[in-house]
Amino acid sequence: MDTALTWLSAVTMLLGTLLSVTAAIAIVRFPDTLSRMHAATKPQVTGLILVLFGAAIQLRGHPNVWMLVLVGLFTLVTAPAIAHLVGRTAYREQRHRDGLLAVNEVRDEELDDED
């Protein structure tokens, strides 16, 4: 049982690391802010959660497992808010490709605010 948990921990940490590395490469390679924002949030957070899960398996029974849980929860709560603010700022500064947005809800809100 202990060997199986060690292997499960290693696999989840490796998968998390792989996701985080691909997210870092995507941040460098993607052409605009909105695409980079997607790469910075979804695979990065999933990779971090997998690494934390693997570390929690290794530390099972240790009091520091709760600290890993708190780090994971804090990341899950703050990442969407940060991505939203970055996306909104990128839109306002016109740092997106033309034709990328199928529905432009932010523009409609700004027009309503002016009335």
PEDAVEN-V868666 format. One record per residue. N is the residue number from 1. PSI is psi in radians with two decimals (* if undefined). OMEGA is omega in degrees with one decimal (none if undefined). D_FIRST is the distance of its C-alpha to the first C-alpha in whole Angstrom. Layout:
# PEDAVEN-V868666
n: [N & N]
psi: [PSI & PSI]
omega: [OMEGA & OMEGA]
d_first: [D_FIRST & D_FIRST]
This chain:
# PEDAVEN-V868666
n: [1 & 2 & 3 & 4 & 5 & 6 & 7 & 8 & 9 & 10 & 11 & 12 & 13 & 14 & 15 & 16 & 17 & 18 & 19 & 20 & 21 & 22 & 23 & 24 & 25 & 26 & 27 & 28 & 29 & 30 & 31 & 32 & 33 & 34 & 35 & 36 & 37 & 38 & 39 & 40 & 41 & 42 & 43 & 44 & 45 & 46 & 47 & 48 & 49 & 50 & 51 & 52 & 53 & 54 & 55 & 56 & 57 & 58 & 59 & 60 & 61 & 62 & 63 & 64 & 65 & 66 & 67 & 68 & 69 & 70 & 71 & 72 & 73 & 74 & 75 & 76 & 77 & 78 & 79 & 80 & 81 & 82 & 83 & 84 & 85 & 86 & 87 & 88 & 89 & 90 & 91 & 92 & 93 & 94 & 95 & 96 & 97 & 98 & 99 & 100 & 101 & 102 & 103 & 104 & 105 & 106 & 107 & 108 & 109 & 110 & 111 & 112 & 113 & 114 & 115]
psi: [-0.72 & -0.65 & -0.68 & -0.70 & -0.63 & -0.75 & -0.73 & -0.73 & -0.78 & -0.72 & -0.78 & -0.65 & -0.67 & -0.72 & -0.72 & -0.71 & -0.73 & -0.76 & -0.73 & -0.67 & -0.73 & -0.60 & -0.71 & -0.71 & -0.71 & -0.65 & -0.67 & -0.63 & -0.49 & 2.56 & -0.51 & 2.97 & -0.70 & -0.68 & -0.72 & -0.66 & -0.71 & -0.78 & -0.52 & -0.35 & -1.01 & -1.07 & -0.51 & -0.80 & -0.72 & -0.72 & -0.74 & -0.74 & -0.70 & -0.73 & -0.75 & -0.66 & -0.76 & -0.69 & -0.65 & -0.63 & -0.73 & -0.60 & 0.24 & 2.34 & -0.18 & 2.52 & -0.39 & -0.16 & -0.64 & -0.55 & -0.67 & -0.67 & -0.76 & -0.71 & -0.76 & -0.77 & -0.74 & -0.70 & -0.75 & -0.53 & -0.71 & -0.49 & -0.77 & -0.66 & -0.74 & -0.74 & -0.68 & -0.79 & -0.69 & -0.75 & -0.73 & -0.70 & -0.73 & -0.68 & -0.80 & -0.56 & 0.13 & 0.75 & 0.75 & 2.77 & 2.47 & 2.46 & 0.03 & -0.58 & 2.08 & -0.71 & 2.20 & 1.40 & -0.56 & -0.70 & -0.72 & -0.67 & -0.72 & -0.62 & -0.66 & -0.63 & -0.53 & -0.45 & *]
omega: [-179.0 & 178.0 & 179.1 & 177.6 & 176.8 & 177.8 & 177.2 & 177.7 & -179.5 & -179.2 & 180.0 & 177.9 & 177.9 & 177.3 & 177.3 & 177.6 & 178.3 & 177.5 & -179.8 & 178.5 & 178.1 & 176.2 & 178.8 & 177.6 & -179.7 & 178.8 & 179.7 & -171.6 & -175.8 & -169.1 & -174.1 & -173.5 & -178.3 & 176.6 & 177.9 & 178.9 & 177.8 & -179.6 & -178.3 & -176.2 & -169.8 & -178.2 & -179.9 & -179.9 & 178.1 & 177.3 & 178.7 & 179.4 & 177.8 & 178.4 & 178.9 & 178.2 & 177.2 & 177.2 & 178.4 & 176.6 & 179.0 & -177.4 & -174.4 & -179.4 & -179.7 & -179.7 & -179.1 & 177.4 & -180.0 & 175.9 & 176.7 & 177.7 & 178.9 & 177.7 & 178.7 & 179.0 & 178.6 & 178.4 & 179.9 & -179.5 & -173.0 & -176.0 & 178.5 & 179.3 & 178.9 & 179.1 & 178.4 & -179.7 & 178.0 & 179.0 & 179.5 & 176.8 & 178.3 & 178.7 & -177.9 & 178.1 & 177.4 & 179.5 & 176.7 & 179.2 & 176.5 & 179.8 & -178.3 & -177.2 & 178.4 & 177.0 & -176.3 & -177.0 & -178.4 & 178.7 & 178.8 & 177.7 & -178.4 & 177.2 & 178.2 & -179.2 & -178.2 & -177.7 & none]
d_first: [0 & 4 & 5 & 5 & 6 & 9 & 10 & 11 & 12 & 14 & 15 & 17 & 18 & 20 & 21 & 22 & 24 & 26 & 27 & 29 & 30 & 32 & 33 & 35 & 36 & 37 & 39 & 41 & 42 & 43 & 46 & 47 & 46 & 44 & 42 & 41 & 40 & 38 & 36 & 36 & 34 & 32 & 30 & 30 & 29 & 26 & 25 & 25 & 23 & 20 & 20 & 20 & 17 & 15 & 17 & 16 & 12 & 13 & 15 & 13 & 15 & 18 & 21 & 22 & 19 & 23 & 25 & 23 & 23 & 27 & 27 & 26 & 28 & 31 & 30 & 30 & 33 & 36 & 35 & 37 & 40 & 40 & 40 & 43 & 45 & 45 & 45 & 48 & 50 & 49 & 51 & 54 & 55 & 55 & 52 & 51 & 52 & 55 & 54 & 50 & 50 & 51 & 52 & 53 & 52 & 53 & 56 & 57 & 56 & 58 & 61 & 61 & 61 & 64 & 66]
